[in-house]
Amino acid sequence: MPLKVTQKFSQQGTKISQRTVTRIMKKNGLRSRTVKKYKATTNSK
């Protein structure tokens, strides 16, 4: 889920686990955006 946030912290030199980031995000009501799956727009037969 918050993998990019964890990676950003490690780039800045702060060591923090992904689980900790998840917990903090949940506590503050933050959610990650999910990539929408492909949706067929034509009914081909």
C-alpha positions in Angstrom: 0.0 0.0 0.0 2.2 2.9 1.1 5.4 1.5 -0.5 6.2 4.8 -2.3 6.0 6.7 0.9 8.3 4.3 2.6 10.8 4.5 -0.3 10.6 8.3 -0.1 11.5 8.3 3.6 14.4 5.9 3.0 15.8 8.2 0.2 15.8 11.0 2.7 17.7 8.9 5.2 14.9 8.1 7.6 14.5 4.5 8.4 10.8 3.5 8.8 9.0 0.3 8.2 6.1 0.0 5.7 3.9 -1.3 8.5 4.5 1.9 10.5 3.7 4.1 7.5 0.5 2.1 7.1 -0.5 2.5 10.7 0.2 6.3 10.6 -1.8 6.7 7.4 -4.8 4.8 8.8 -4.7 6.9 12.0 -4.8 10.1 9.9 -7.5 8.8 7.5 -5.2 8.6 4.5 -5.6 6.0 1.8 -3.5 5.2 -1.2 -4.9 5.6 -4.7 -5.4 2.3 -6.5 -4.9 1.9 -10.3 -8.1 1.1 -12.0 -8.2 -2.1 -14.0 -8.9 -2.2 -17.7 -12.5 -1.8 -18.6 -13.8 -3.1 -21.9 -15.9 -0.4 -23.6 -17.1 -2.4 -26.6 -19.1 -5.6 -26.6 -17.3 -7.5 -29.3 -18.8 -10.8 -30.5 
